[in-house]
Amino acid sequence: MRKLPALLLAAAMAIPATAQSQGLFEACGTDIEELCANVEPGEGRISACLYAHNNVLSDQCHAVTEPVALLLERVFDRMQATYAACGEDIAEVCADIAPGGGRVLQCLKANGETISVGCAAAISSLPGTGG
């Protein structure tokens, strides 16, 4: 499952910016400074960092990030199920595609007539895939 981390990173980057605009930095400033100081802000990276350190967040930060963490759990579960359903298709149809930026998903969608029924169903269940 080498490509799964790239899929999970893509999912983390898809977290809505509204999570940050609703007091994330105010509630989690100290946590961000202590746990995510080396993380470049943008594309959900701070949210992903906080998610990765969920077990050591301050109570104030945890209260704000819990809805985002729950959303990430659902996204991760869906992405893992999609990879499980599409792993063979990726190896056969998209092996030469570098992961990241949605390229593997684009490859699978572009080859929709040749991928397995299970993979096609998994892709169509993903939000925002237009499947």
C-alpha positions as CSV (number, residue, x, y, z in Angstrom):
1,M,0.0,0.0,0.0
2,R,2.8,2.4,-0.9
3,K,0.5,4.9,-2.6
4,L,-2.0,5.1,0.3
5,P,0.0,7.8,2.2
6,A,-0.2,10.0,-0.9
7,L,-3.9,9.5,-1.1
8,L,-4.3,10.4,2.6
9,L,-2.2,13.5,2.2
10,A,-4.4,14.6,-0.7
11,A,-7.4,14.0,1.5
12,A,-5.9,16.0,4.3
13,M,-5.3,18.9,1.9
14,A,-9.0,18.8,1.0
15,I,-10.1,20.0,4.4
16,P,-12.2,23.1,4.0
17,A,-10.5,26.5,4.8
18,T,-13.6,27.3,6.9
19,A,-12.1,25.1,9.6
20,Q,-9.1,27.5,9.8
21,S,-11.3,30.6,9.6
22,Q,-13.4,29.5,12.6
23,G,-10.8,30.1,15.3
24,L,-8.4,27.3,14.6
25,F,-5.3,29.6,14.9
26,E,-6.8,31.4,17.9
27,A,-7.6,28.2,19.8
28,C,-4.6,26.3,18.8
29,G,-1.8,28.9,18.6
30,T,0.3,27.4,21.3
31,D,-0.2,23.9,19.9
32,I,0.7,25.0,16.4
33,E,3.9,26.7,17.7
34,E,4.9,23.6,19.8
35,L,3.8,20.8,17.4
36,C,3.7,22.2,13.9
37,A,6.5,24.9,13.9
38,N,8.2,23.3,10.9
39,V,5.0,22.9,8.8
40,E,4.4,25.4,6.0
41,P,0.8,26.8,6.3
42,G,-1.6,26.2,3.4
43,E,-3.5,23.5,1.7
44,G,-4.6,22.0,5.0
45,R,-1.1,21.2,6.2
46,I,-1.6,22.8,9.7
47,S,-4.9,20.9,10.1
48,A,-3.2,17.7,9.1
49,C,-0.4,18.4,11.6
50,L,-2.8,19.0,14.4
51,Y,-4.7,15.8,13.4
52,A,-1.4,13.8,13.6
53,H,-0.9,15.2,17.1
54,N,-4.5,14.8,18.2
55,N,-3.6,12.8,21.3
56,V,-1.5,15.7,22.8
57,L,-3.5,18.8,21.9
58,S,-4.6,21.2,24.5
59,D,-8.3,20.9,25.6
60,Q,-9.1,24.3,23.9
61,C,-7.5,23.2,20.6
62,H,-9.0,19.7,20.7
63,A,-12.5,21.2,21.1
64,V,-12.0,23.2,17.8
65,T,-10.3,20.5,15.9
66,E,-12.5,17.6,16.8
67,P,-15.0,18.2,13.9
68,V,-12.0,18.3,11.5
69,A,-10.6,15.2,13.0
70,L,-13.8,13.3,12.5
71,L,-14.1,14.5,8.9
72,L,-10.5,13.3,8.3
73,E,-11.3,9.9,9.8
74,R,-14.2,9.6,7.3
75,V,-12.1,10.7,4.4
76,F,-9.2,8.4,5.3
77,D,-11.6,5.5,5.6
78,R,-13.1,6.2,2.2
79,M,-9.7,6.7,0.6
80,Q,-8.4,3.4,2.2
81,A,-11.5,1.6,0.9
82,T,-10.9,3.1,-2.6
83,Y,-7.3,2.0,-2.6
84,A,-8.3,-1.5,-1.5
85,A,-10.8,-1.6,-4.4
86,C,-8.5,0.0,-6.9
87,G,-5.1,-1.4,-6.0
88,E,-4.9,-3.9,-8.9
89,D,-6.3,-1.3,-11.3
90,I,-3.7,1.2,-10.3
91,A,-0.9,-1.4,-10.8
92,E,-2.3,-2.4,-14.2
93,V,-3.6,0.8,-15.7
94,C,-1.8,3.7,-13.8
95,A,1.5,2.2,-12.8
96,D,3.5,4.9,-14.6
97,I,1.6,7.7,-13.0
98,A,3.3,9.6,-10.2
99,P,1.1,9.9,-7.1
100,G,0.0,13.3,-6.0
101,G,-2.2,16.1,-7.2
102,G,-5.0,13.7,-8.0
103,R,-3.1,12.2,-10.9
104,V,-3.8,8.6,-10.0
105,L,-7.5,9.3,-9.6
106,Q,-7.5,11.2,-12.9
107,C,-5.9,8.2,-14.6
108,L,-8.4,5.8,-13.1
109,K,-11.3,8.0,-14.2
110,A,-9.8,8.4,-17.7
111,N,-9.6,4.6,-18.0
112,G,-13.1,4.1,-16.6
113,E,-14.1,1.6,-19.2
114,T,-11.1,-0.7,-18.4
115,I,-11.0,-0.6,-14.6
116,S,-12.9,-3.1,-12.4
117,V,-16.5,-2.6,-11.4
118,G,-15.5,-2.4,-7.7
119,C,-12.9,0.3,-8.4
120,A,-15.4,2.3,-10.5
121,A,-18.0,2.0,-7.7
122,A,-15.4,3.1,-5.1
123,I,-14.4,6.1,-7.2
124,S,-18.0,7.2,-7.7
125,S,-18.6,7.1,-3.9
126,L,-15.9,9.7,-3.3
127,P,-17.2,13.3,-2.8
128,G,-16.3,15.7,-5.5
129,T,-15.3,13.1,-8.1
130,G,-18.2,13.7,-10.4
131,G,-18.4,9.9,-10.6
